[in-house]
Amino acid sequence: MNVELHNIREFQVVPEECVGYIGKYVTSTQYKVDSERAIEEAIVHLSTSCNLEKDGKDAWIFDIDDTLLSTVPYYKKQHFGGEKLNLTSLEEWMSQGKAPALENSLKLFNEMKARGLQIILVSSRREHLRSATIDNLVNVGYYGWTSLILRGPDDELMGVQNYKTEVRKQLIGEGYRIWGIVGDQYSSIEGLPRAKRTFKLPNPLYYVS
């Protein structure tokens, strides 16, 4: 709970006494219900507060991991975050392109697409995973986005939050109006410039700054 409240930050591993609780939560109906509520609020915002100009510059940003695609199958084998992250192992799993879709996020994605928003995917995944990421997204039902932005070699020395705020600056400089962001990490939604609204999905498995 305090991870979700952003009181606990920068943790490397999930404490042993929390592993059982987190494993039960991310494989439970409650996790799906909590995610569904966040997505419903995003749809309400879209329906009531977004005066879309429909000139090709109305945009929405999505993170990918644990926002569109679930890494729970990977972390299930890693003691639900109780083992220190092995980036090589995680990227090998990502390269297989087998991450399942988060169903509620797919619903929102399709709603955005139907309303004509430019969907921009901004991930801290590295550029060498582009092909596998595209295949994975398309295979589970995500297609029709405007752009997929991954971290290149020049971005890897930046913190994730700085990287994502720089991307937003560039997009706004190109004339995009960012009506909303959906992400599972605070680093995906905090920092300037901001979107009109941000929506955080639950994820107690890991922390990315």
C-alpha positions as CSV (number, residue, x, y, z in Angstrom):
1,M,0.0,0.0,0.0
2,N,2.8,2.5,0.9
3,V,4.5,1.7,-2.4
4,E,1.3,2.7,-4.2
5,L,1.1,5.8,-2.0
6,H,4.6,6.7,-3.2
7,N,5.9,6.7,0.4
8,I,8.3,3.8,-0.2
9,R,10.7,4.6,-3.1
10,E,13.9,3.3,-4.7
11,F,13.5,-0.2,-3.4
12,Q,15.6,-2.9,-5.1
13,V,13.7,-5.9,-4.0
14,V,10.3,-6.6,-2.4
15,P,10.9,-7.4,1.4
16,E,10.5,-11.1,2.1
17,E,7.5,-10.5,4.4
18,C,5.7,-8.8,1.6
19,V,6.3,-11.3,-1.2
20,G,3.4,-13.5,-0.4
21,Y,1.0,-10.6,-0.2
22,I,2.1,-9.1,-3.5
23,G,2.0,-12.5,-5.3
24,K,-1.5,-13.0,-4.1
25,Y,-2.5,-9.5,-5.1
26,V,-1.1,-9.4,-8.7
27,T,-2.7,-12.7,-9.5
28,S,-6.1,-11.8,-7.9
29,T,-9.4,-10.4,-9.0
30,Q,-8.7,-7.3,-6.9
31,Y,-5.7,-6.4,-9.0
32,K,-7.9,-6.5,-12.1
33,V,-10.6,-4.5,-10.4
34,D,-8.2,-1.8,-9.2
35,S,-6.8,-1.5,-12.8
36,E,-10.3,-1.4,-14.2
37,R,-11.3,1.5,-12.0
38,A,-8.3,3.5,-13.1
39,I,-9.1,2.8,-16.7
40,E,-12.8,3.8,-16.1
41,E,-11.6,7.1,-14.7
42,A,-9.5,7.7,-17.8
43,I,-12.5,7.1,-20.0
44,V,-14.6,9.5,-17.9
45,H,-11.9,12.2,-18.3
46,L,-11.8,11.5,-22.1
47,S,-15.6,11.7,-22.3
48,T,-16.2,14.8,-20.2
49,S,-13.0,17.0,-20.1
50,C,-11.2,16.5,-23.5
51,N,-12.3,19.0,-26.1
52,L,-10.7,17.3,-29.0
53,E,-9.8,19.5,-32.0
54,K,-9.4,16.4,-34.2
55,D,-6.7,18.1,-36.2
56,G,-4.2,15.2,-35.8
57,K,-2.6,16.7,-32.7
58,D,-4.8,15.3,-29.9
59,A,-2.6,12.8,-28.2
60,W,-2.5,10.3,-25.4
61,I,0.6,8.6,-24.0
62,F,0.8,5.0,-22.7
63,D,3.7,3.3,-21.0
64,I,4.1,-0.4,-22.1
65,D,5.2,-2.7,-19.3
66,D,2.5,-3.4,-16.8
67,T,0.4,-0.7,-18.5
68,L,-0.4,-2.4,-21.9
69,L,1.5,-5.6,-21.4
70,S,1.9,-7.6,-18.2
71,T,5.2,-8.7,-16.8
72,V,3.5,-10.7,-14.0
73,P,4.3,-14.0,-15.7
74,Y,8.0,-13.1,-15.6
75,Y,8.0,-11.9,-12.0
76,K,6.1,-14.9,-10.9
77,K,9.2,-16.9,-11.6
78,Q,11.3,-14.2,-9.8
79,H,9.7,-14.5,-6.4
80,F,7.3,-11.7,-7.3
81,G,10.0,-9.0,-7.0
82,G,11.7,-10.7,-4.0
83,E,14.8,-11.3,-6.1
84,K,17.0,-8.5,-7.4
85,L,16.3,-7.6,-11.0
86,N,18.5,-9.3,-13.6
87,L,18.0,-7.0,-16.6
88,T,19.5,-9.5,-19.0
89,S,17.1,-12.1,-17.9
90,L,14.1,-9.7,-18.2
91,E,15.1,-8.6,-21.7
92,E,15.5,-12.2,-22.8
93,W,11.9,-12.7,-21.6
94,M,10.7,-9.6,-23.4
95,S,12.5,-10.6,-26.6
96,Q,10.2,-13.7,-26.7
97,G,7.2,-11.5,-27.1
98,K,4.9,-13.5,-24.9
99,A,3.7,-10.8,-22.5
100,P,-0.1,-10.9,-22.2
101,A,-2.3,-7.8,-22.7
102,L,-3.9,-6.1,-19.7
103,E,-7.5,-6.4,-20.8
104,N,-8.7,-3.1,-19.4
105,S,-5.9,-1.2,-20.9
106,L,-6.7,-2.8,-24.3
107,K,-10.2,-1.5,-23.9
108,L,-9.0,2.1,-23.3
109,F,-6.5,1.8,-26.1
110,N,-9.3,0.9,-28.5
111,E,-11.5,3.7,-27.2
112,M,-8.7,6.2,-27.8
113,K,-8.2,4.9,-31.3
114,A,-11.9,5.0,-32.1
115,R,-12.0,8.7,-31.1
116,G,-9.1,9.6,-33.3
117,L,-6.5,10.4,-30.8
118,Q,-2.8,10.0,-31.7
119,I,-1.6,7.1,-29.4
120,I,2.0,7.5,-28.5
121,L,3.8,4.6,-26.7
122,V,6.7,5.8,-24.5
123,S,8.7,3.0,-22.9
124,S,11.9,2.6,-21.0
125,R,12.5,-0.5,-23.0
126,R,15.7,-0.3,-25.0
127,E,15.8,0.2,-28.8
128,H,17.1,-3.3,-29.5
129,L,13.7,-4.7,-28.3
130,R,11.7,-2.8,-30.9
131,S,10.9,-5.6,-33.2
132,A,9.9,-8.0,-30.4
133,T,7.9,-5.3,-28.7
134,I,5.9,-4.5,-31.9
135,D,5.2,-8.2,-32.5
136,N,4.1,-8.7,-28.9
137,L,1.8,-5.7,-29.0
138,V,0.2,-6.6,-32.3
139,N,-0.2,-10.2,-31.4
140,V,-2.3,-9.4,-28.3
141,G,-4.4,-6.8,-30.0
142,Y,-2.6,-3.5,-29.9
143,Y,-2.2,-1.9,-33.3
144,G,-2.8,1.5,-34.9
145,W,-0.6,3.6,-32.6
146,T,1.1,6.8,-34.0
147,S,4.6,6.2,-32.7
148,L,6.6,3.9,-30.4
149,I,9.4,5.6,-28.6
150,L,12.1,3.5,-26.9
151,R,15.4,4.4,-25.2
152,G,18.3,4.8,-27.5
153,P,22.0,4.7,-26.5
154,D,21.9,8.5,-25.8
155,D,19.0,8.1,-23.4
156,E,20.4,5.3,-21.2
157,L,22.4,7.6,-18.9
158,M,19.2,9.5,-18.1
159,G,16.8,8.6,-15.3
160,V,13.5,7.3,-16.6
161,Q,11.5,10.3,-15.4
162,N,13.9,12.7,-17.1
163,Y,13.9,10.6,-20.3
164,K,10.1,10.6,-20.4
165,T,9.7,14.4,-19.6
166,E,12.2,15.1,-22.5
167,V,10.0,13.0,-24.8
168,R,7.0,15.0,-23.7
169,K,8.8,18.3,-24.3
170,Q,9.6,17.1,-27.9
171,L,6.0,16.0,-28.5
172,I,4.6,19.3,-27.3
173,G,7.2,21.1,-29.4
174,E,5.8,19.3,-32.4
175,G,2.4,20.6,-31.6
176,Y,0.8,17.7,-29.8
177,R,-1.8,18.3,-27.1
178,I,-1.3,15.6,-24.5
179,W,-4.7,14.9,-22.9
180,G,-3.6,12.1,-20.7
181,I,-0.9,9.6,-19.7
182,V,-1.4,6.1,-18.3
183,G,1.5,4.4,-16.6
184,D,2.3,2.0,-13.8
185,Q,5.2,4.0,-12.4
186,Y,5.3,7.5,-11.0
187,S,8.3,8.2,-13.2
188,S,6.1,7.8,-16.2
189,I,3.6,10.5,-15.2
190,E,5.5,13.0,-13.1
191,G,7.7,15.9,-14.2
192,L,7.2,18.9,-16.4
193,P,5.6,19.4,-18.9
194,R,2.6,17.5,-17.6
195,A,-0.4,16.0,-19.4
196,K,-3.9,17.4,-18.7
197,R,-4.5,14.4,-16.5
198,T,-2.4,11.3,-15.4
199,F,-3.6,7.9,-14.4
200,K,-1.5,5.4,-12.5
201,L,-2.1,1.7,-12.6
202,P,-1.2,-0.4,-9.6
203,N,2.2,-2.1,-9.6
204,P,3.9,-3.1,-6.3
205,L,6.4,-5.5,-8.0
206,Y,9.2,-3.0,-8.7
207,Y,10.1,0.7,-8.7
208,V,11.6,2.6,-11.7
209,S,12.9,6.1,-11.2
